[in-house]
Amino acid sequence: MTGTGTAAWPRCGHLEAGARCPGRRVDPYPACLAHLDGADRAAHLAALRPGADLDHRGTPFTQDLLDELLAPLRDPGTGRARVGKADFDEVRFTGEADLRDVGFDAHCSFASAVFDSGLHFREVRAEGDLRLGRARVAGDVWLDDTRVAGDAWFLEARFDGTLRFCADEVGRSAEFRGMACAEAYFEGVAFERGADFADIRVTGKASFEGALFHGGSACFDGAEIGGDMPFDGAHFGADASFEGATIGGDLSFLDASCAAGVRFRRAVFRRTAVLGPLVCPKTVDFSDAVFESAVTLEVAAEEVRCLRTRWASTAALRLRCADVDLTDAVAAFPVSVVGRPRPFVSPEGEEIAEPGLARKQVSVVSVKGVDAAYLMLADVDLTRCLFVEAVHLDQLRLEGRCRLAEPPGGPRWTHRRTLAEEHHWRATRYPGWTAAPDGVGTHDPDVLAPVYRHLRKALEDGRNEPGAADFYYGEMEMRRHGRTASRGERTLLWCYWALSGYGLRAARALTWLVLAMTVTVFVTMLWGLPKTDPDPVSEGTADGRRITLTTRKPTPVDPDGPYARRLSGERFEKSLRVVTNSVIFRASGQDLTTTGTYVEMAARLVEPGLLALAVLAVRSRVKR
């Protein structure tokens, strides 16, 4: 398209205010249609027949002149005009422009045209393209009951009023890149080969309710929408892209369907309070997006990406079925990620269908780089979640049923909740553990220990002592396997683990207690009890009327004879009493040999400690 100063058509010779008219000359006359004298115009119009081509580029028009031009092209029976090619590029239209009951066998072009009022297409059929690229309209633009078999070209058009693109369908591509208007309505339009709305500027609302994007992507990259942007009942046959868009109001996707992904990368949401419910069988990408006001996101998708997403106010993510990646997300206010157990519902209370989605629990796969001080996770799967590099994990809130990974089955590994990063590290040493995915590094135990510690504190602050116990166990495991602790500390941790599972495995402590008591009983039976119980002996002297007596107890005599004879029922009962008193009551009152005395002293030291570890482990699992 060319400007009026370099028009590529034979120009009208009419001078007006010292300037030459830019209108195209009507052959064989020297003037354009607007400046033809009455006889020449009548002769030209009389020569027109239905299906004739029209070329009046740059011509000044009024509604009367347009009606006069179309009159000879109308069928007398139906009143419908039929035009071949129509070129009205750079026309200047005075007053309202109303194009009614017209069929174009080829393209209809108003490129770079200027309308000082509104433009209306009513019952127009274009077998070719409909072009309004770079057109300027001072009022509204309405397309009612219009069908475009070719392309719809509205590139860089400027409409001061509202665009109501109520066409039935666009047979090929729709190009609205760079268009600007006050409000835009594309409700119920069928775009057969996708549509490009990149960089459009809409001051108010932009409605796409019921729009059908068949066979091609819907591109809204860089768009600026001042108001709401509803897509209720819309269908996306391919990707929908809102990259770099600025949206001032809500985005509604009620009963909308998507065949592919939706991208909101680098989008800015000014006053968006609600986005959704959006059902997408692929990925919904909010990476680098910015939410400037409080928002609720309702999304059911295969994957939801929030890499480096910024929430400048409170946010509630209500999700279904998705794998959620929050890597490097920034939350300046509380942000909650909640997995919904049931589908979203319409205002009428009906469940919204989720075609193409597997019914599974929402899974958070990463919170790396997140300041978790404002983050709350509820009813989500954390079996694959990466926590390393997150900060303020001690302030993370875990609510509802948040499932974590577990060790492999079998007697070797105790049942507990573990981090995915521990799985990755152990998988390099032991079979059965989950290896790190491609592109994910493996961290040493010294890195994982503080992660467990902070998560433990987060649960303890939430009064979830039993849940925190597993994180304490994981912390101690990482310390035991770490390299920064001294040899003495690691030895102490090994002993603590072996005796009671860090004070968390009651069965282990009780097993050791029973074993220790059993050994003590048998040692006492064999060597600790004397051969016979010593009786007190009294000795004295008589001196006149005074008698002096001294009572002493003989030293217990070590048992002798075969060991089998020492393992009698009587000696077992005495030994069991000695051991039980040593563990619980701390004094048996039984005469013992020297060996038995030392055995009892050792039992008093070790066995109550094992009992205390068992009690501690039970308390850690039931405390609230």
Secondary structure as UniProt FT lines:
FT   HELIX           4..6
FT   STRAND          15..16
FT   TURN            17..18
FT   STRAND          19..20
FT   TURN            27..28
FT   HELIX           33..35
FT   HELIX           38..46
FT   TURN            50..51
FT   STRAND          54..55
FT   TURN            57..58
FT   STRAND          60..62
FT   HELIX           63..70
FT   HELIX           71..73
FT   TURN            76..78
FT   STRAND          81..83
FT   STRAND          86..87
FT   TURN            89..90
FT   STRAND          92..94
FT   STRAND          97..104
FT   STRAND          108..109
FT   TURN            111..112
FT   STRAND          114..115
FT   STRAND          119..126
FT   STRAND          130..131
FT   TURN            133..134
FT   STRAND          136..137
FT   STRAND          141..148
FT   STRAND          152..153
FT   TURN            155..156
FT   STRAND          158..159
FT   STRAND          162..170
FT   STRAND          174..175
FT   TURN            177..178
FT   STRAND          180..181
FT   STRAND          183..185
FT   TURN            187..188
FT   STRAND          190..191
FT   TURN            192..193
FT   STRAND          195..196
FT   TURN            198..199
FT   STRAND          201..202
FT   STRAND          206..207
FT   TURN            209..210
FT   STRAND          212..213
FT   STRAND          218..219
FT   TURN            221..222
FT   STRAND          224..225
FT   TURN            232..233
FT   STRAND          235..236
FT   STRAND          240..241
FT   TURN            243..244
FT   STRAND          246..247
FT   TURN            254..255
FT   STRAND          257..258
FT   STRAND          262..263
FT   TURN            265..266
FT   STRAND          268..269
FT   STRAND          274..285
FT   TURN            287..288
FT   STRAND          290..291
FT   STRAND          295..305
FT   TURN            307..308
FT   STRAND          310..311
FT   STRAND          315..320
FT   STRAND          323..325
FT   TURN            327..328
FT   STRAND          330..331
FT   STRAND          335..339
FT   TURN            347..348
FT   TURN            355..356
FT   STRAND          363..366
FT   TURN            368..369
FT   HELIX           372..374
FT   STRAND          375..378
FT   TURN            383..384
FT   TURN            388..389
FT   HELIX           393..395
FT   STRAND          397..399
FT   TURN            411..412
FT   HELIX           420..427
FT   TURN            428..429
FT   TURN            431..432
FT   TURN            438..439
FT   HELIX           445..461
FT   TURN            462..463
FT   HELIX           465..481
FT   HELIX           487..500
FT   TURN            501..504
FT   HELIX           506..523
FT   HELIX           524..528
FT   STRAND          537..543
FT   TURN            544..545
FT   STRAND          546..552
FT   HELIX           563..566
FT   HELIX           569..580
FT   HELIX           581..585
FT   HELIX           594..622
//
